[in-house]
């Protein structure tokens, strides 16, 4: 039993986290009132003109707002699907390797990009896919004309999704490898005795054993449907690809900090937060129902 005096040490350990949460997550929430004001920095929150829902009405009247919602949804959904399928397939392939040393080396190599920031990875991608970069030089061997990859709106979402998978699939693979270790080896032995091939064991033992993990990750990903990755897109996009690459977060950044339309940007951010909250709540309800996953 933990004594009261000993419990105080735990509270002291939690104190820095509570302070950080209060200063950077709770106190800033009072700023959502700007979404209902014609905010003037000189007058401040308490003296700016109150305009009610005008910012929201104006936001929905803009074609840009519809475009960024569509782009955000498309890119985020593509990321969720790709970041489920690619790590799952790679984990299954990696699990088939019998050389433990090779398996560890491969896992380490694909895991490394996860620790690099998008500032670094974006610079690498911009060089690789530049007009005179190695990709265009390689395509030139086959007589293909150089392509301005980051200048084509139709290619940009696929570059974003592909680079995100490259960065994160090694980390996500670990989740599936951990789930694979939880499958009872006796099931494989029984399948082998019954004459099942490796492929049949994969279909009838491995995949059913991973299904709960796949469902859980898919359901929990619903809360990120409106998070398409600000850091990544901000470091890679340009005005030529706004039509397919501009998302809610980048639009809010330009509208609020560059164009100084604070009320409009806050209204968009607030709407995104409300929708994300509803999606997260729904995802945990579905996770509890289909994967028996509960936090409380």
N, C-alpha and C positions, 0 to 999 in steps of 0.2 A: 504494500500500500504506500502511495506517495504522500509524504508529509507536506504540510502547508509551506514550511520553510523551503523544502526542496522544490515544490511547485513554482515558487517565485522565480527560480532560475529559468524555468521554461518560459515564463511570461517575459522575462527580461530578454531572452533570446528572440522572442517574437516581436518585441517592441520596435526594432528597426524596420521590420516588414510592415507593421501597422502604420508607422510614421510615413514610410514611402507610399503606401496605399492611400493614406489620407491626403497627402500633399499632391500626389500626381494623378489620382483617380477619382477621389471624392470631391475635394475642393473645386477642381476645374469643372465639375458638372454644373455648378451654379452659372457657368457661362452659357448654358443652353438658352437662357433668356434672350440672348442676342438674336436668336432665330425669329423672335417676335418683335424685333425693334428695327428702326432705321438707325443702326448703330453708328455713333460718331465717337471716335477715340478721344476727342477733346472733351466731350461731355461725359463720357464714361457710361457704365451700365445703368446707373441710377438716374441719369438725366437724359438719356437718349429717347427719342420719340417712339412711343409704343404704336405698332401698326398691325398687331394681331397676326393673321395668317397671310398677309400680303406677300411675304417672301416665298411662302410655299406655293401660292397661286402663280406668282411670276416664274418660279422654278419649273412648274409643270407646263407652263406655256412655251418654254424654250425647247427648241429641237435638240440642243446640246445635251440637256438633261436626259432625254429619252435615249440618246445615243450612248451616253456613259453608263446608264443602267443596263442597256442591252450588252454592251461590251464587257462590263463587269460580270454579268451573269454567264455569258458564253465562255469567257476565259476561265472563270472560277470553276465552272462545271467541267470543262475540259481538263483542268488541272486535277480535280478530284478523281475523275475517272482514270486518267493516266497514272496518277500517283497511287492508285490501287492495283491496276493491272500490271504495270512494269515491275514494281517491287515483288509482287506475288510470283510472277514468272521467273524473275531472277533468283528469288529465294528457292524455288523448286529446282532450278538448274544447279544452284550452288550446293543444295543439299545432296545432289547426286554425286558430287565429287568425293572420291575416296581418299585423296591425298590431303591430309589435314593441314600440312604446311601451305600448299597451294591455295586451299580454301581460305586460310587466314590472310594470306597476302592479297588475294582478290578482294576479300571483304574490306580490308583496310584501304585499298586503293579507291574503291568506289565510295567509301565512306568519307574520304578527305574533303571533297567539295562542300560538304555540309558545313564545315567549319570556316569557310571563306565567305567574306561579305559580298554583297551584290556589287559593291563598288569595284572590287577586284575582278570578280567574274565577268562583270559587264565590260570592263576594259579588254579582257581576253576575248570575249565574244565579238566585240566591235572590231578587233584586229583580225580575228579568224574569218569573219564574214564581210570584211571590208571589200571595196571594189577591186583592190589589187592584193587581197589576202590569199591565203593558201587554198581556200575552198574554190574561189574563182580561178585560181591558177590551175588547180586540178581539173576543173570542168573544162578549162581551155584546151587541155590535152585531147579531149574528145570533140573539139570544135564548137563548144558551147560558148556563146557570148557572155561576158561578165555581167553579173546581176547586182544591182544595188539592193541588197537584202533588206536593209533598214530604211529603204525608201519606198517599199511596196506595201501598201496597207493590207493587201490580201494575204501576204506572207507573215506579217508581224505577229498575229495571235499564235501561229504555229511555232514561231521562234521562241515566243515567251513560254509556251507550254513545254516545248522540248528542252529548253535550258533549265526550266524549273525541275523537270524530271531528272535531268543530268545532275543537278545539285542535290536533290533530296532522296533519290531512289535508294541510295546506299544506306541512308539512315532508316528509311521505312522498311528496308529489307530485314533489318534486325528484328522488327516486330514479328514478321512472319517466321523467321528462323527460330525465335523463341517459342512461337506457337507450334512449330514442327516438333520441337523437343517434348512437347506435352502429349504427343500422340503415343499411345501405348504400343511398344515394339511387338507385343504379342499379336496385335492385329496383322502386322506384316508377316509374321511367322505363320499365322493361320492361313493367310491368303496365299503364301508361297506353297504351303502343304497342299492347298486345294488346286494348285497349278496355275495361279495367277501370274501373269508376266509383270515386268516393271511398270509398263504402261497401265495395265489393269489395276495394279496396286495404287498407282497415282490417282486414277479416276475414282476408285471405290474405297480407298482408305485415306490417302493424304488430303485430297480436296474436301471430302466431308469433314475431316478433322479440323480443317482451316476455315470452314464456312462461318462459324460463330465469330471468329476474329475479323473476317472480311465484312460481315454484316455490321459488326460493332464499329469498325473504322469508317464504313460508308455512311452509317447513320450519324455518327459524331461529326462527320465532315459537313453535314447540312448547315451547321452554324457558321461555316466559312464560305458560304455561297456568295456573299457580297465582299469577300476579301480576296481580291485578285492579285495582290502583291504590289504595294506601293513602291518599296525599295527597288525591286527588279525593274518595273516598268518605268519609273522615274529616271533610272540610269540608262535606259535603252531607247526610250521613245523620242520622237521629234515631231514637229508640226505636220510632216508628210504622212504620218500614220495615225494622226488623231482620230480619224474616222473609224478605225478598228482597234486602236490600242489605248485610247483615252478611257480611264476608269473613274469611278466615283472619287477615290482618294486623290488622284492627280488633278481632277477637275476642281475639287475643293481647295487644293493647294494653290492652283493658279487663280481661282476666283477670289479666294480670301486674302492670300498673302501678296499676290502680284497685282491683281486688279482692285484690291482694297474693298471688295463687296462682302464685308464681314457677315452681315445678316443673311445673305443668300447662301454663302458657303456653310454657315452654321446650320441653316435649315436643311441643306442636303446631308450634312453629317448627322444631324439628329434623326432624320428619316432613316438613314442607313442603320443607325444604332438601334432604333425601335424594331425595324425588320429583323436585324441580326439577333436581337433578344428573343423575338418570337420564334425564330428558326432554331436557336440554341435550346429553348424550352421544349420545342417539339422534338428535336433530335434526342434529348435525354429521355423523353417519354417513350419514343420509339426504341431507343437502346434498352430501356428497362423491359419493354414488352417482348422484343424479338431476340435480344442477346443476354437478358437477365443482368444488365449492367446498371448499377446504382451507385451514386455518390453518398446519398444520405439514407 
